[in-house]
Amino acid sequence: MSHDPFHKEPYLQTKLNEYRVETPEFPMKRNRWERFIHFLASPAKDPLERFISAADGVVLLKVAPIVGTVILTFIQIFVFL
């Protein structure tokens, strides 16, 4: 399967043979500092996404803090009376 597509094009074959590409050596393994920076730069997972994506999720996010505040207020009132 050594079919040369440029066999019929001698001018193009000579021009392609003139070019040499040298690939530089680079380390394949990252060092600790690069891994740490990559960890810091990676996107974070949104913990509230499952509440917002649901139809009632927005209502839940608005009501939950109010209910929590009322419950904490009643706990403080009954404890200190």
Buried (B, 14 or more C-beta within 10 A) or exposed (E): EEEEEEEEEEEEEEEEEEEEEEEEEEEEEEEEEEEEEEEEEEEEEEEEEEBEEEEEBEEEEEEEEEEEEEEEEEEEEEEEE
